[in-house]
Amino acid sequence: MDCFIEGPSFDKSGDLYVVDIPFGRIFRISRDGIWSLIIEYDGWPIGLKIAPDGRGLVADYMNGLMELDPQRDTISPLLGQPQLRVLQRLQRPAYRD
């Protein structure tokens, strides 16, 4: 199977989640080594972190910051690219000569 996995992150039960950048997929790998496709969507997920509350936070090149609900196998936008650009501008230090 072709894939380019990144962003490994473990949940509280020890399952490992990874993103597959070019195919917009997120996989869960059980502690027994069994791979499950959690979701496939129109995007390029480049990183993932499982938060303490169990939701996944996905950095997506095309869509910005996304939220993964592993219980429902859904993904939704948190911050899109336009909002992220505004935050980047606000966080940059002022240029001084």
Order of alpha helices (4+ residues) and beta strands (2+ residues): beta-beta-beta-beta-beta-beta-beta-beta-alpha
